[in-house]
Amino acid sequence: MAAENKPRSNNDGNAKKRKQRYLPHNKAVKKGSYPLHPGVQGFFLTCDGGRERQASQEAINVVDTFYEELVDEDVVDKKCAVESIKPANKIIKFADTDSSSDDDDDDDDGNDSKSEKPEEEDANNDNQTSDDNSSAKKPRLETDEVKAEELVADDTEKKSIDVAPCENIAKEKLVEAAPKCENLVSNKTEEKSIDQLIEAEIKEMGDRSKRRFVSLDTGCNGCIFVQMLKRDVGPGPAEIVQYMMTSLASSRKHMSRFILRVLPVEVTCYASEEEISKAIKPLISKYFPVEATALKFAVQYGARANTGIDRMKIINAVAKSVPEPHKVDLSNPDKTIIVEICKTLCCIGVVEKYKELSKYNLRQLTCPKP
């Protein structure tokens, strides 16, 4: 009996060692990112095979930078529009009419003196009249200069009188507001120290509900999905991607190492003909309204890890959902409907200038022209 029990003790020891191998340092195994599911919006990206983790982190940083730039530009445009609408509070002053009337009177006197000259007189009389006229003009010019100086002095006094109270009021307001601002800043710094602010930011970054962009697992090699949390205010995925591509096309600045293509996704559903035709209706009503002018469109289809779906059936279902005034044009479309299938899920979005912007491929878009 003792001999029979010996091998059992050895087996128990081996079992314990195997458990320690599977859980080193008594730590739980880390879980991966959440899988892609229907009802989300965001960005569908392609990358180099085997670089999905690095590309997902890079994609979140790149998208976040362009999102902040777009939001800042919208805020500046709104401020400029509001300032242009507001009336300018300026004091309009009209020139005094006395100076103009005096000038007119002087001109009239000069003309009268010229007309009163005798036409038929001797040479001596002519010389005497010319001397008299010159002596008469000198005091008039001197009086005109004195009047002009007085008018300028009056205007400067009026301006100083008008501006002085405004400057005093502005100075008083600044003096009153300065201690209030100092008190607010001091109160804020007293309430929260730098360490507390850093801890609060770390908690926000760790809280999944407060993140702007989150990476989801597509289950396909070379494919990434970055989810954008739905908000009532702010730009959507299509606006962010359009701004990204136009700015990169103008600057030719390379901003990614692993990302290849960035496509906006506004609708996600299961990859079936019926589900796609139902889910695409709000998207079609947004970009292809019936009352609008006729637009040319095309359908760009792509499938990964799914061979059970007929390509032409999906393309025809998407094309039939667009109302009649809009027509299909594969050579030069105004808008392109993107349909990307990963396993059992379908991602749909609408883009503009798809071929002109190198099919939204960052590497081709930012590479230097030959």
Secondary structure as the mmCIF struct_conf table of DSSP 4:
data_model
#
loop_
_struct_conf.conf_type_id
_struct_conf.id
_struct_conf.beg_label_comp_id
_struct_conf.beg_label_asym_id
_struct_conf.beg_label_seq_id
_struct_conf.end_label_comp_id
_struct_conf.end_label_asym_id
_struct_conf.end_label_seq_id
HELX_RH_AL_P HELX_RH_AL_P1 ALA A 2 TYR A 22
BEND BEND1 LEU A 23 LEU A 23
HELX_RH_3T_P HELX_RH_3T_P1 PRO A 24 ASN A 26
HELX_LH_PP_P HELX_LH_PP_P1 ALA A 28 LYS A 31
HELX_LH_PP_P HELX_LH_PP_P2 SER A 33 TYR A 34
STRN STRN1 PRO A 35 PRO A 35
HELX_LH_PP_P HELX_LH_PP_P3 LEU A 36 LEU A 36
TURN_TY1_P TURN_TY1_P1 PRO A 38 GLY A 39
STRN STRN2 GLY A 42 CYS A 47
TURN_TY1_P TURN_TY1_P2 GLY A 49 GLY A 50
HELX_RH_AL_P HELX_RH_AL_P2 GLU A 52 ILE A 85
BEND BEND2 LYS A 86 LYS A 86
HELX_LH_PP_P HELX_LH_PP_P4 PRO A 87 ALA A 88
HELX_LH_PP_P HELX_LH_PP_P5 PHE A 94 ASP A 96
HELX_RH_AL_P HELX_RH_AL_P3 THR A 97 SER A 115
TURN_TY1_P TURN_TY1_P3 GLU A 116 GLU A 116
BEND BEND3 LYS A 117 LYS A 117
BEND BEND4 GLU A 119 GLU A 120
HELX_RH_AL_P HELX_RH_AL_P4 ALA A 123 GLU A 191
BEND BEND5 LYS A 192 LYS A 192
HELX_RH_AL_P HELX_RH_AL_P5 ILE A 194 GLY A 206
HELX_RH_3T_P HELX_RH_3T_P2 ARG A 208 LYS A 210
BEND BEND6 ARG A 212 ARG A 212
STRN STRN3 PHE A 213 LEU A 216
STRN STRN4 ASP A 217 ASP A 217
BEND BEND7 GLY A 219 CYS A 220
TURN_TY1_P TURN_TY1_P4 ASN A 221 GLY A 222
STRN STRN5 CYS A 223 MET A 228
BEND BEND8 ASP A 232 GLY A 234
HELX_RH_AL_P HELX_RH_AL_P6 PRO A 237 SER A 251
BEND BEND9 ARG A 257 PHE A 258
STRN STRN6 ILE A 259 VAL A 265
STRN STRN7 VAL A 267 TYR A 270
BEND BEND10 ALA A 271 SER A 272
HELX_RH_AL_P HELX_RH_AL_P7 GLU A 273 ALA A 279
TURN_TY1_P TURN_TY1_P5 ILE A 280 ILE A 280
HELX_RH_AL_P HELX_RH_AL_P8 LYS A 281 TYR A 287
BEND BEND11 PHE A 288 PHE A 288
BEND BEND12 VAL A 290 ALA A 292
HELX_LH_PP_P HELX_LH_PP_P6 THR A 293 ALA A 294
STRN STRN8 LYS A 296 ARG A 304
BEND BEND13 ALA A 305 ALA A 305
BEND BEND14 GLY A 308 ILE A 309
HELX_RH_AL_P HELX_RH_AL_P9 ARG A 311 SER A 321
BEND BEND15 VAL A 322 VAL A 322
TURN_TY1_P TURN_TY1_P6 GLU A 324 PRO A 325
BEND BEND16 HIS A 326 HIS A 326
STRN STRN9 LYS A 327 VAL A 328
BEND BEND17 LEU A 330 ASN A 332
BEND BEND18 ASP A 334 ASP A 334
STRN STRN10 LYS A 335 CYS A 342
TURN_TY1_P TURN_TY1_P7 LYS A 343 THR A 344
STRN STRN11 LEU A 345 GLU A 352
BEND BEND19 LYS A 353 LYS A 353
TURN_TY1_P TURN_TY1_P8 TYR A 354 LEU A 357
HELX_RH_3T_P HELX_RH_3T_P3 SER A 358 TYR A 360
STRN STRN12 ASN A 361 ASN A 361
HELX_RH_AL_P HELX_RH_AL_P10 LEU A 362 THR A 366
BEND BEND20 CYS A 367 CYS A 367
HELX_LH_PP_P HELX_LH_PP_P7 PRO A 368 LYS A 369
#
